[in-house]
Amino acid sequence: MSFLLLLLFSLMTGCEASSKESKVKGCTDGWVEFTCECPKPNEHVYLVIPKKTTIKSTKKDVWENKGRVSLYHDTKEKNLRMAIKQLEQKDIGTYTCKFKNNEIKKLELDVDKDCQKQFNQTAYRTAKTTITCDHTGNEYKFFCKEKGSICEDILSTKSSLKSKGTFTLTETNSSFSMSISKVSSRDAGVYWCGVETHEGSYRAALRKIQLEVEATITRFTKSPTVGQNLTYWCEYPNGALINKFICKGEDPSICQPLVSTAQHNNNTGRFSMKEDKEKRNITITVRNVTTDDTGTYWCGAKSTDKTGSNPFFHKLVMTVGGSQVVITVIVCVVVLLLLLLLFVLIVILFYRRRSHSKTTGKEAVSQNMKQDYVYEEIQQPVQTPDSGNEMNTIYANANFPTNPSASLHYSTVNFQSSSDRVGGEAVILKPSSAACEYSAVKQSETYSTVNQPSSSSEDPLYATVNKPQQHRAKISPVRNL
């Protein structure tokens, strides 16, 4: 893929003509960019490249492509921007910027063929990956990503901002790197790492990184307890894979192996490894695990290609729980079960009480209805002998005293309950002594005769009949026999 390399030339009003020379060092297949100043930005600018070839800027505020060389006359910023892409050894030489007959700036370009070669890196979705460039020097370091014909800046050490979104820039004495967390498919593409002078006169790309994102990788989890031994296995694909290993870390691109098949003794320390070449898998055992073993582990193989990253084929997420944690979990589960049982008992008692209340209420209503309808008081005066001696439905066998008194006597008569007989009790009031007297007369026969005094001067007799709910008693006047 061709890439447009940008070299910045500033055209500043009032600048003096000079033959100031700068030195730029690029890399084979890389790119460089530098700045050229001009006193009159509205005039055309010429670039003289090695072998006396001259390129003239004929357009403004737009790119002009001349093979591997491109020009951009920026009237707003008053500069000329130049780019050379896919550097070759024949590009070595002196480049001169001219305004009419005045030489504005000279650039001495050198191309290093021993620079870092293009690197192909594989990242895994949702994981972390790190792009690294080896370089020493005082220049600013930067990372950019190809986007069309330009390389869009991401992060640079000339800025105090060391992170941007999921990107983080880190610098050491011998290298600088950019890590990408939570990798997604949109992170795939071509990246460049490079350096830039402090005065901004030029910058050069040092290394091209082709980043590919693998969507899936075999992933599993384990949750051992402190002190246990953990064993798991990883299956590796077909191919000339050598030196299988496991490493620990969120970023497989920089994690260091814990144990590998290249070691003569694979049972060193608490980690051990055993390979089965016929089944194409390796078995890993971790003895006496501790809470420090919690983390992410990767099964991979050492790559024989120096221009590519190591391949990985398994990801393990281990979470080690302490014994106290296990006890706490057990206690919590027991407490929850007890609370659930208590809740169930409360619900059962509540529904039983509610059911009992409903039953009691129904019985009370039934009893009240029975009391309301069972008893009926009928007042019927006793007729004279002239009225006849016939009775309807009910006859009583009772003898009453002939001597009336100032008080009343009460008699209770119980009748058998049947469909054609009155079932209940009758109370007959009659003058008597001061005290109330009660007598119960039970009827065993279907009919009985009531004898009462024939005197018509006695007070009327009253009868109270107690009958079932189903039948209503019919009381006929009691006549004198």
Helices and strands as residue ranges (DSSP letters): E 7-10, E 21-27, E 32-36, E 46-49, G 50-52, E 53-56, E 63-66, E 69-74, E 79-84, G 89-91, E 93-99, E 102-112, E 119-124, E 129-134, E 140-147, E 150-156, E 163-164, E 167-171, E 175-180, G 185-187, E 189-196, E 202-214, E 218-222, E 230-235, E 242-248, E 257-260, E 271-276, E 281-286, G 291-293, E 295-302, E 312-318, H 323-374, E 375-378, G 385-387, E 398-399, E 407-414, E 425-427, E 430-432, E 438-442, E 450-451, E 463-466
